Amino acid sequence: MVIEGTEFSVEADSIIVAVGQGPDLSWLPGDYPLGVAEGNTLAINEEFATTFEGIFAAGDVVTGPSSVVEAMASGKKAAQSVHRFLMDRRA
């Protein structure tokens, strides 16, 4: 439904499209050791680590459809976990 007078243009360098679709894990081979959780999402722990060491996940592939803000926030937390993981491996 189009509401008259609500259309406008905005100049942008980048656009993030968030369409609210569920994750598609069909690309994972059946024998790949990544745990799949309810809603066809990847299983992670509190550190955003999957069931395969060194692989982290965040955003809609973990939660299912949500907002771009929530996906970006979880991505930041996952990145922090990746950093801790890599720093621990260096020690």
C-alpha positions in Angstrom: 0.0 0.0 0.0 1.4 3.4 -1.0 0.7 6.3 1.2 0.8 9.5 -0.7 3.5 12.0 0.3 5.7 9.5 2.1 8.2 8.8 -0.6 11.6 10.6 -0.5 15.2 10.2 -1.8 18.3 10.0 0.3 21.9 10.1 -1.0 24.1 7.3 0.3 27.5 5.7 -0.2 26.3 2.3 1.0 23.0 0.6 1.5 22.4 -2.4 3.8 19.4 -4.4 2.7 17.5 -6.2 5.5 14.7 -8.2 4.2 13.9 -10.4 7.2 14.5 -13.8 5.6 15.5 -16.9 7.5 18.9 -18.5 7.1 19.6 -20.9 4.3 22.0 -23.6 5.5 21.6 -25.8 2.4 25.2 -25.1 1.5 26.5 -27.0 4.5 27.5 -30.6 3.7 25.6 -33.1 5.8 28.8 -34.3 7.4 30.1 -30.9 8.3 30.4 -30.5 12.1 28.4 -27.3 12.6 25.5 -27.8 15.0 22.1 -26.7 13.7 19.6 -25.3 16.2 15.9 -24.7 16.1 14.6 -22.6 13.2 17.4 -23.9 10.9 19.9 -21.6 12.6 23.5 -22.2 13.6 24.1 -23.3 17.2 26.4 -21.1 19.1 27.6 -20.7 22.7 27.7 -17.5 24.8 30.9 -16.5 23.0 29.3 -16.8 19.5 31.4 -19.9 18.8 29.8 -22.7 16.8 30.3 -26.3 17.5 33.4 -26.3 15.2 36.5 -24.8 16.9 37.5 -21.5 15.3 34.2 -20.8 13.5 32.0 -18.1 14.9 28.5 -16.9 13.8 26.2 -14.0 14.4 23.2 -12.2 13.0 20.3 -13.8 11.3 22.1 -17.1 10.8 22.0 -17.5 14.6 18.7 -15.8 15.6 16.6 -16.1 12.5 15.0 -13.0 11.0 15.6 -9.9 13.1 16.5 -6.2 12.7 19.7 -5.0 11.1 20.6 -3.3 14.3 20.4 -6.6 16.2 22.4 -8.3 13.6 25.1 -5.7 13.7 25.3 -5.7 17.5 25.7 -9.5 17.5 28.3 -9.2 14.8 30.3 -6.8 17.0 30.1 -9.2 20.0 31.2 -12.1 17.7 34.1 -10.1 16.5 35.2 -9.5 20.1 35.0 -13.2 20.7 37.1 -13.9 17.6 39.7 -11.4 18.8 39.8 -13.1 22.2 40.1 -16.5 20.5 43.0 -15.4 18.3 44.8 -13.7 21.2 44.5 -16.8 23.4 46.0 -18.9 20.5 49.0 -16.5 20.3 49.8 -16.8 24.0 
